[in-house]
Amino acid sequence: VIAAVLMPVVALRPRDVNNYRIVSWMVTNAMKIFAIKYDIKNKERLVSNQPYILVSNHQSSLDLIGMMELLPDRCAFLAKRELLWAGPFGPTAWLCGTVFIDRLNPEKARDTIDKTAEILHSRNIKLWIFPEGTRNHNGSMLPFKKGAFYLAVEAQIPIVPVVFSSFSHFYNKKEKKFETGRVTATVLPPVSTEGLTKEDVTDLTEQVRKSMLQTFNETSLPRMEPNGYS
């Protein structure tokens, strides 16, 4: 519904990442009905005049609320190409400058990464990516795909990890549980890729995942305990 309402508005500035500021305003106001509160730590680490890759864990569509709360200036998103045809969402996302990648065609995916690396610099854009590649409801993190890290190394720009604590104390899709709740969103220190090459991508990926998983566990446990602060 929100995408359908936004489409004619963002169409006035097609492919402009600043359209996401409009999306952010509408989503954060519309989603207040869900009474989900975000406690944000270290948001100042997202402030930069330079491009970077922002990576975060992905639990459900509810992530969108936190993403819009945190959205830095001139930030676009990476999405699987199938979403381009997902009703009003696809065209609206395209008009906002979303980068769509064909995960089923490695050659095309690689070409997209190469072109995106150039665009990030030429247009001074930040890019938000879910390195797990899909939603994960199991209360942890899936293994990370390397695309975001290849892109960061190719462009020689930092990686800024963001960790959302577990939703499980208030949301469970299988059990059809959806209550009010609080989420901790933690912005970790930027990780430099300066001087790194393709040979360093595997270690870089594991390094970032390890730090994010540690933060996920540390921030999720208090919310899930019986006497926690959710």
N, C-alpha and C positions, 0 to 999 in steps of 0.2 A: 504494500500500500504506500509506504513512504517513498519507495523508488518511483512509483507511478506519479506521485505528486511532484517529485523533484525533477523528473525528466525534462519537462518544458523549461524549467528554470535554468538547469545546467546546460541546456542546449544553446543558450545565448552565448556561452563561452566554451565551445566544444574542445575537449582534450586539455582543458586547463586544470591543473592540480589544485588551484585555489578554489575550485568548486567544492572540494571536500570540506572547506570551512562552512559552507551552507549545509552540507550533509551533517557535519558535526553538530551544528546548532539544532537542527531538527531532530536528530536522533537522541541527543542528550535530554531534550525537553520531552519528546514523545515517550521515552523509556522511563520517565519518572513514575509512571503508573505501576512499574514492576517493583518499586521500592528496593532496588539493589544499590547499595552504597559502596563507593570505591575509596579506600584509603591509599593514597598515592605517595610513594617514597622516592625521593631523589628526581623529581620531574625536571629539575634544572639541568640534568644531564642531557636532556633532549634538545636544549637550546643551542643552535649552531647555525652559522651562515654558510656552512659547507655541506656537501652531500654525504650521506652515510646510509648503511643498511641497518634497518631496525628488525630484529628477529624476536618473536614471542611464541609462547606455547599456545595451543589451540584446543579448547575444550568443547565449545558449542557455539551456536549462533549468538549466544549472550556475550561472547567476546566483543562483539561490535560495540556494546555500550562502553566498555573500558577503553577500547581503541579510540573512540570518538572523544572520550574524556582526556586522553593523553596526546591526541593528534598534534604532532609538531607542524610548524609552518612548511609549506611546499613539500608535502608528503603524499606519495601515491602508494598503491598497493599492487602486489603481484598475486594473480589468481589463475586457477586452471582454466584452460580455454573453454571447457564445457559450460562454465558459468556465463559465458557471453550470450548463450541462448536461453538463459534461465529467466524467461518472462521479462518484466520491466527492469529487473535488477541488472541484467547484462548490459543493455544499451546505456543505462544511467551510469553504471560503473565505467564504461568505455568513455563516455562524455566527460567523466571526472579524471581521465588520464590513467586509469588502471592498466597495468601491463599484463596481458594474457599470454600464458605459455602453454604450448602443446606438449604435455607430459608423455603422450603416447608416441611421440616422434622425437627421439633424442637429437637428431640432426637439426630439426627446427628449433628445439628447445635451446640447443647450444647457440644457434644463430641469434635467438632472442636475447640470450645473456650477453653476447658480444655487442649487439646494437644497444641494449639497455645500459651497458657500461659507458658508452659514449654519451647517451642521452642524459645520464645522471650528472655528468660534468657540464655538458653544453647548456642544460636548462637548470642546473643547480637544484636538483631534486633529491629528496630522501625517499627511500623505498621500504615499505613494510612487508615482511615475508614471514610465513609460517613454515619453519624448517621441518616440522613433522610431516607436512604435506597433506594432512587430513585431520579431522576432528578426533580427539582422543578422550574417551569417557572413563578410562580405567584408573584415574587417580594418580597418574604418574606422567612420564613423557615417553613417546615413541622414539626410536632411533631417528636422528636428523638426516635428512637428505642434504647433499652437498652443494646444491645449486646456489643458495644464498651466499655461501662462503667462496665458491668459485667467482661469483660476481663481484664480491667485495675485493678479492685479491686481484682480479682482472682490472678493476677500476682503481685499485690502491686507495680505498676509502675505509674508514672505520666501521666496525660492527657494534651496534648498541643493543644489548639484550634487554628485553622486558619480560618479567615473569608475573603471571596472574596466579594467585593462590587457588587452591581447589574450590570448585563450586559444589562439591558433593554434599556439604552440610545443608544446602538449601535446594539443590537441583539434581534430579536423577531421571533421565529420560525413560529408562526401562520401568522404573517404579512409578512413573508419572507424578513425580514429586517436584513441586515448584513453590517455594516459599520466599519470604523476604530474606535478605541476607547481606553480608558484607564481604568484600573481596579486597585483598591487599595486592596492589600493583607496584612492583619494585623495578626501578630502572637501574641496571647495573652499570659499572664504569665502561666507557667505550674501549673496544679492543682494536688496537692498531693492526693494520695489514701492511704497513709500509715495509717494503723490501721482501715481502713474502712472495712465493711463486706457487705454481700449481702443485708442486711436490709437498707443500706445507698444508694443503687444504684439509686432508684427513685429520691431522693433529689439531688444526685450528677448529674444525667442526666438533671434535670430541672435547676440546678445552672449553668451548662455549657451552656445550650441552651439560658438561659436568658442573659448571658454575651455576647454570640455570636450574638444574635439578636440585642442587643443594639448597638454593634459595626457595624453590617451590616447596620442598619438604619443611624448611624452617618456617615459612610463612603460612603453610596450610595446616600444620599440626595444631596450633592454638585454636584455630577456628573449628576444627573437627572434634576437639575434646568436649566432654559433657559440660564442663564449667568454662568453656572458651568464651571468646568475646564476640561471637557472631551476632 
